[in-house]
Amino acid sequence: MITPQKSSRLMVEVKNVTLRFDLVEAVRDVSFSVDKGNIFGLVGSDGAGKSTLLRLIATMIKPTQGDILVGGLNVVADRRKIKNIIGYMPQRFGLYQDLTVDENINFFMDVFGIASGERKKRKEKYLGFSNLLPFVDRLAGNLSGGMKQKLGLACVLVHEPQLLVLDEPTNGVDPVSRHEFWEILGSMKKEGMTILVSTAYLDEGELCDQLGLLHNSILLDTATPAVIRGTFNTLEEAIIERIKEVDKGLAHDTFQL
């Protein structure tokens, strides 16, 4: 086990983490860290292991080997404590379609045990951030895709976690709603929240403080968007070229064998 650091600047530390399902390695010997108050983005090819890695950090599944610390707590040994400081939003967030916006956020405040004196303030804050206050009486099932994602985020934020974990939260959402969603994330970062997000949109990757590039279950690189972009015109071009190089090397090694 990793010994938690005293007064560490790190919110997340992933150390030599592997997850195996029978003979398949979904995550292979991954190590990286996330500073407090930063936005760390996971990018890469489909099936690379991004969602699995986020689920490991969010205590949803246990690693086969290696250690993960969140706020100095081990995700296996201290799972119950970590759940109080983390907010996790999977790709398909569990909103209740037959409840209104107001009823959904009230339900999540009940789940997280938000005190009565805090409820009105937090509801106004997070529905206000999300531009959902005019729609509090609308059924969640009747919201647009972008509005549903913003309501899901508001519900995750009501207990004000130290770490926010988001799995491709804007996938399939229109460009305006994506922009609004990231404005909310920017506001939360300014308040000191640490954010770990996977995304398929590399313009969103540019908004992160650090990026982790995953491919075939392996973390190829962690660096700022500018460093990963390098001399290429866009982040997308740089990442595609990096993945091509890795796949070419694997094909060459296989042929040599």
Order of alpha helices (4+ residues) and beta strands (2+ residues): beta-beta-beta-alpha-beta-beta-alpha-beta-alpha-alpha-alpha-beta-alpha-beta-alpha-beta-beta-alpha-alpha
